[in-house]
Amino acid sequence: MATDPETPTDILWLIAREHPELRRWLAANPAASPALLETVSQLGGPGVKRSLEILLEDS
């Protein structure tokens, strides 16, 4: 769900807030908004920093 662009925005935000082990996967979701990614960056979690680095390298 975290990487599926069809996942509703409210579910993506729920993942960001309550599931730190899944946050890294939100960076791979093309539907993730900049605000969501900023929140994920601030909250952190396992693998989040590296996932965001990879996202920014590809931009």
PyMOL commands that set and color helices and strands:
alter all, ss='L'
color gray80, all
select helices_A, chain A and resi 9-18+20-26+34-43+48-58
alter helices_A, ss='H'
color red, helices_A
deselect
rebuild
show_as cartoon
